[in-house]
Amino acid sequence: MGSYTEFSVDGYPLVETKSYAVPEVLSVFRESDKRVFQRMFSERNPMVWGKVKPEDDEMETVILYQASAEKIAQRLDIMGFSLRRAEQDFERLRKERLEEMQPDEDDLEDIWAESRAEIERLTFADYADNLRSVMRRKLRTEPFEDRNGQDVSDAERYILECNEDYLMGYFCSDTRFLIRVACSLVPPYAVVEQDLTDVVNAGYYQANQPICENALRTLTEDYPVNAKVIIVTEGSSDATILREALGLLYPHLIDFYSFFDFDTPRAAGGANQVVGVLKAFMAANIANRVVALFDNDTAAREAARPLERITLPKNIAVLHYPALESLHSYPTIGPTGTVPLDVNGLAGSIELYLGNDVLSSDHPVQWKGFSESMRAYQGEIMHKASLQEKFWRKVERTKANPDLMESADWVGLDQIWKSIFRAFD
């Protein structure tokens, strides 16, 4: 019979394979998602293993990777398998399939007529709706007879019986697009897991082996989408703060990003240096996806202007810290005294994103030099060092008592990370 491993979303077995798990599927997990525990045979997924007779019920050691649908969806978005791209991929391949099924002029009989009509009706939205129904009703694919029920629609039947060219008849260039769609059809807290118990017991993997990490390493050798996204910031303090914020806000995503190290010799910071690093990456044809992250101020906008005249490769994204509502009216110091002004695009350094529980009236923005090319002043928040000290105290308190996450202000840093998550969408 062999040994099998199944990948399921909210209990529905989406990908079942013999002997080994699919590396692309394993890539949505990290070693921190690994779970090892004891269970009875009867506690296995009944959609895969059926019911166990009482006399055959035994205890087993379970080895699986598990995370919530929300976390898996976020990871897939970062990797480039967003819902928007999933739809584009689906419709492109569906169109190609329809073109392949067009009858030749010499054909006496249009043998593809029925199948072609079915695929013509099955848009991305229709497929997703019917997949939701299939998963909710726990209808099983061939060779089970669930597809022949009287209450099974034509589209549901198509999903259940079409597995030759595409898994569950879903048009995609990568199985992770299907996983992303499935995660959007279940509650955010639904469990997504790869159960490796059977194949580990059969000796295909070792229980103490970093199975997910090894699969990812294999993929990374020739498929950059599985490698970490490199983030280049204007300085090491920006990188340190953002890295810490990611660990607190989205700890399940921390292994998906790597920061360019400005602390190394000859790696000076600043907006102009970000441009220089980016050009060096392009010249070297770096395959990794790279996010160049600039401040939301005049100096950064001026430094980044040359990039507007360059056709950037698809693996490089240029971002500025996003505009914040709280910065539309922020205290500034100029020739006329202290005046609240909109400092978005003029003075938005990382310190202005540390939260209102860190910022105070003691830290106004002071206007510096005037940029002729941008026709705007450059602003700089005062007493940056003390602001950062307040932030790190907030971080220490939060780590000591995670319940404080709810009451602390993380809006600014959260907005930065959300813009990074969408960089390649």
C-alpha positions in Angstrom: 0.0 0.0 0.0 2.8 2.4 0.8 3.1 5.4 3.1 1.3 8.6 2.5 1.5 12.2 3.7 -1.3 14.7 3.4 -1.4 18.5 3.4 -4.8 19.8 4.6 -6.6 23.1 5.1 -9.2 23.2 7.8 -9.3 19.4 7.8 -9.7 19.1 4.0 -6.9 17.1 2.4 -5.8 19.3 -0.5 -2.5 17.6 -1.5 -1.8 13.9 -0.8 1.5 12.3 -1.9 3.2 8.9 -1.5 6.5 8.6 0.4 7.5 12.2 0.3 5.9 15.6 0.8 6.0 18.2 -2.0 8.9 20.7 -1.3 6.9 23.6 -2.6 4.1 22.7 -0.2 6.5 22.4 2.7 7.9 25.8 1.9 4.9 27.5 3.5 6.0 26.2 6.9 9.0 26.9 9.1 10.7 24.7 11.6 9.0 26.6 14.4 5.7 25.1 13.1 6.8 21.5 13.8 4.7 19.6 16.3 5.5 16.2 17.9 2.9 14.6 20.2 1.0 11.5 20.9 -2.4 10.5 19.5 -4.6 7.5 18.8 -5.0 6.1 15.3 -8.7 7.0 15.5 -7.7 10.7 15.8 -6.2 10.8 12.3 -7.9 12.7 9.6 -11.0 10.6 8.8 -11.2 12.0 5.2 -7.8 10.4 4.5 -7.7 7.3 6.8 -11.4 6.5 7.3 -12.7 5.1 10.6 -10.5 2.9 12.7 -11.9 -0.3 14.3 -11.7 -0.3 18.1 -9.5 -3.4 18.1 -7.0 -1.6 15.7 -6.8 1.6 17.6 -3.3 2.3 19.0 -1.2 5.2 20.2 1.3 6.8 17.8 3.9 9.5 17.8 2.7 12.3 15.5 5.1 14.5 13.4 3.5 17.4 11.5 3.9 21.0 10.6 1.0 23.2 11.6 0.0 26.9 11.4 -3.2 29.0 11.0 -4.7 29.8 7.6 -4.1 33.5 8.3 -0.4 33.0 8.9 0.0 30.7 5.8 -1.8 33.3 3.7 0.5 36.1 4.9 3.5 34.0 4.1 2.3 33.1 0.6 1.6 36.8 -0.1 5.2 37.6 0.9 6.4 34.8 -1.4 4.5 36.3 -4.3 1.5 33.9 -4.3 -1.2 36.6 -3.5 -4.8 36.2 -4.4 -4.5 38.8 -7.1 -1.7 36.9 -8.8 -3.5 33.7 -8.2 -6.4 35.0 -10.2 -4.2 36.3 -13.0 -2.4 32.9 -13.2 -5.6 31.0 -13.2 -7.2 33.0 -15.9 -4.1 33.0 -18.1 -3.9 29.2 -18.0 -7.6 28.7 -18.4 -7.4 30.8 -21.5 -4.5 28.8 -22.8 -6.5 25.6 -22.1 -9.5 26.9 -24.0 -7.3 27.7 -27.0 -5.9 24.2 -27.0 -9.4 22.8 -27.1 -10.6 24.7 -30.1 -11.6 22.3 -32.9 -9.7 22.2 -36.2 -11.6 23.0 -39.4 -11.1 19.4 -40.5 -12.6 17.8 -37.4 -15.9 16.1 -38.1 -16.9 16.1 -34.5 -16.2 18.7 -31.8 -15.1 16.2 -29.1 -14.1 19.0 -26.7 -17.4 20.9 -26.9 -18.8 19.8 -23.5 -15.5 20.2 -21.6 -14.8 23.5 -23.3 -18.2 24.9 -22.3 -17.6 23.8 -18.7 -14.2 25.6 -18.5 -15.6 28.7 -20.2 -18.1 29.0 -17.4 -15.6 28.3 -14.7 -14.1 31.7 -13.9 -11.7 32.2 -11.0 -14.5 33.5 -8.8 -16.8 30.5 -9.7 -14.0 28.0 -9.0 -13.3 29.6 -5.6 -17.0 29.5 -4.7 -17.3 25.8 -5.6 -14.1 24.9 -3.9 -15.4 26.5 -0.7 -18.5 24.3 -1.0 -16.4 21.2 -1.7 -14.3 21.8 1.4 -17.2 22.8 3.6 -19.2 19.7 2.7 -16.0 17.5 2.9 -16.6 16.0 -0.6 -13.8 13.7 -1.5 -12.0 13.5 -4.9 -11.7 10.4 -7.0 -11.7 7.5 -6.6 -14.4 8.1 -4.0 -18.0 8.4 -5.4 -18.9 11.6 -3.6 -18.9 13.4 -7.0 -21.9 11.4 -8.1 -24.3 12.6 -5.5 -27.5 14.2 -6.7 -26.8 17.5 -4.9 -23.3 17.9 -6.4 -23.2 20.7 -9.0 -21.4 20.4 -12.3 -18.6 22.7 -11.1 -18.1 20.7 -7.9 -18.0 17.5 -9.9 -15.4 19.1 -12.1 -13.2 19.9 -9.1 -13.6 16.4 -7.6 -12.8 14.4 -10.7 -10.3 16.5 -12.7 -6.8 15.7 -11.4 -4.9 14.7 -14.5 -3.4 18.0 -15.8 -4.1 20.2 -12.7 -4.7 19.3 -9.1 -8.5 19.5 -8.5 -8.8 21.1 -11.9 -7.3 24.3 -10.6 -5.3 26.1 -13.3 -2.0 27.2 -11.8 1.7 27.3 -12.5 2.5 26.5 -8.9 0.5 24.5 -6.3 1.0 27.3 -3.8 -1.6 29.4 -5.7 -4.2 26.8 -5.0 -3.2 26.7 -1.3 -3.5 30.5 -1.1 -7.0 30.3 -2.5 -8.0 27.6 -0.1 -6.7 29.6 2.8 -9.0 32.5 1.8 -12.0 30.2 1.9 -11.7 29.2 5.6 -11.7 31.1 8.9 -8.4 32.9 9.7 -7.8 30.6 12.7 -8.4 27.3 10.7 -5.6 24.8 10.9 -3.3 24.2 7.9 -1.0 21.2 8.4 1.3 18.8 6.7 1.0 15.4 8.5 4.2 13.5 8.0 3.6 10.8 10.6 3.1 7.9 8.2 6.2 8.6 6.0 8.4 9.3 9.0 7.4 5.9 10.5 8.2 4.3 7.2 11.7 5.8 7.3 11.4 8.3 4.4 12.2 11.1 6.9 13.8 11.1 10.4 11.8 12.4 13.3 14.5 14.7 14.5 15.3 15.9 10.9 14.6 19.6 10.0 12.3 18.4 7.2 10.8 21.7 6.3 14.2 23.5 6.4 15.8 20.9 4.2 13.0 21.1 1.6 13.3 24.9 1.6 17.1 24.7 1.1 16.6 22.4 -1.9 14.1 24.8 -3.5 16.3 27.9 -2.7 19.1 26.5 -4.8 17.3 27.3 -8.0 14.1 29.1 -7.2 14.5 32.6 -5.7 10.9 32.9 -4.6 11.7 30.6 -1.7 14.7 32.7 -0.5 14.4 35.5 2.0 13.4 38.9 0.9 16.3 41.4 1.4 15.4 44.7 2.9 17.7 47.7 2.4 17.0 50.6 4.8 18.7 54.0 5.2 20.6 52.9 8.3 21.2 50.1 10.8 18.9 51.7 13.5 16.0 51.5 11.0 16.8 47.8 10.3 17.1 47.0 14.0 13.8 48.7 14.9 11.9 47.1 12.0 13.3 43.6 12.7 12.2 43.9 16.4 8.8 45.1 15.3 8.4 42.2 13.0 9.2 39.8 15.7 6.5 41.3 18.0 3.8 41.9 15.4 4.3 39.0 13.0 6.7 36.5 14.6 5.6 33.8 12.1 7.0 35.9 9.2 10.4 36.7 10.7 12.2 34.0 8.7 11.0 35.5 5.4 13.1 38.6 5.6 16.8 39.6 5.9 18.2 43.1 6.3 21.2 44.5 4.5 23.8 45.0 7.2 25.0 48.6 7.3 27.2 47.8 10.3 29.7 46.0 8.2 32.8 47.9 7.1 32.3 50.5 4.3 28.5 50.1 4.5 27.5 53.6 5.3 23.8 54.5 5.7 21.6 57.2 4.2 19.2 57.5 1.2 22.0 57.9 -1.3 23.7 54.7 -0.1 20.4 52.8 -0.5 20.4 53.9 -4.2 24.0 52.8 -4.5 23.3 49.4 -3.0 20.3 48.9 -5.2 22.3 49.7 -8.4 25.0 47.3 -7.3 22.4 44.5 -6.8 21.0 45.2 -10.3 24.5 45.2 -11.8 25.2 41.9 -10.1 21.8 40.4 -11.3 20.9 39.5 -7.7 18.1 36.9 -8.0 16.7 37.5 -4.5 13.7 39.8 -4.1 14.9 43.1 -2.7 12.9 45.9 -1.0 14.6 49.3 -1.0 13.0 51.1 1.9 13.4 54.9 2.1 12.3 57.4 4.7 9.2 59.4 4.1 11.0 62.7 3.8 12.4 65.3 1.3 15.9 63.9 1.3 14.8 60.4 0.6 12.5 61.5 -2.2 15.3 63.5 -3.8 17.8 60.6 -3.5 15.3 58.1 -5.0 14.4 60.3 -8.0 17.1 58.7 -10.3 15.4 55.3 -9.8 12.3 56.7 -11.5 14.2 56.8 -14.7 15.4 53.2 -14.5 13.3 50.2 -15.5 13.6 48.1 -12.3 13.7 44.3 -12.6 10.6 42.5 -11.2 12.5 41.3 -8.1 13.2 44.8 -6.9 10.7 47.1 -5.2 11.2 50.7 -4.1 9.2 51.9 -1.1 9.0 54.9 1.2 7.6 54.7 4.7 3.8 55.2 4.3 2.0 58.4 5.1 0.4 58.3 8.5 -2.8 60.0 9.6 -1.0 61.1 12.9 1.6 63.1 10.8 -1.0 65.2 9.0 -0.8 67.7 11.9 2.5 67.3 13.8 4.3 70.1 15.8 7.1 71.7 13.8 9.7 74.4 14.6 10.4 77.1 12.0 11.0 80.8 11.7 7.5 81.6 12.9 7.7 79.4 16.0 5.9 76.1 16.7 3.3 75.3 14.1 1.4 72.0 13.5 1.9 70.9 9.9 1.6 67.9 7.6 5.1 66.4 7.7 4.3 63.3 5.5 6.9 63.3 2.7 9.0 66.0 4.4 10.3 64.6 7.7 9.1 61.0 8.0 12.1 59.2 9.6 11.6 55.9 11.5 11.3 57.8 14.8 7.9 59.2 13.8 6.6 55.6 13.4 7.5 54.4 16.9 4.0 55.2 18.3 2.2 58.0 20.1 3.1 56.4 23.4 6.7 57.2 22.5 6.3 60.5 20.8 5.5 63.7 22.7 5.5 67.5 22.4 9.2 67.4 23.5 10.0 66.0 20.0 8.9 68.4 17.4 10.2 68.4 13.8 12.7 71.1 13.0 13.0 72.4 9.5 16.5 72.2 8.0 17.8 72.9 4.5 15.7 73.7 1.4 15.8 71.3 -1.6 15.7 73.3 -4.8 14.9 70.2 -6.9 12.1 69.1 -4.7 10.9 72.6 -3.8 10.5 71.6 -0.2 12.3 71.8 3.2 13.8 68.8 4.9 12.5 68.2 8.4 14.2 66.3 11.2 12.6 65.2 14.5 14.5 66.5 17.5 16.1 64.4 20.2 16.1 61.1 18.2 18.3 59.3 20.7 15.8 59.8 23.6 12.9 58.7 21.4 14.7 55.5 20.5 15.5 54.9 24.2 11.7 55.2 25.0 11.0 52.8 22.2 13.4 50.1 23.5 11.9 50.4 27.0 8.5 49.8 25.4 9.8 46.8 23.6 11.3 45.4 26.9 8.0 45.9 28.7 6.1 44.2 26.0 8.5 41.2 25.9 8.2 40.9 29.7 4.4 41.1 29.5 3.0 40.2 26.0 -0.5 41.4 27.1 0.8 45.0 26.7 0.8 44.5 22.9 -2.9 45.4 22.9 -2.5 48.7 24.7 0.7 49.9 23.1 0.7 51.9 19.9 2.3 49.9 17.0 0.3 51.5 14.2 3.2 53.3 12.5 5.5 50.2 12.4 2.6 48.0 11.5 1.8 50.2 8.5 5.4 50.0 7.3 5.4 46.2 7.5 2.1 46.0 5.7 3.5 48.1 2.9 6.5 45.7 2.7 4.2 42.7 2.6 2.5 44.1 -0.4 5.7 45.1 -2.2 5.5 42.4 -4.8 1.7 42.2 -5.2 
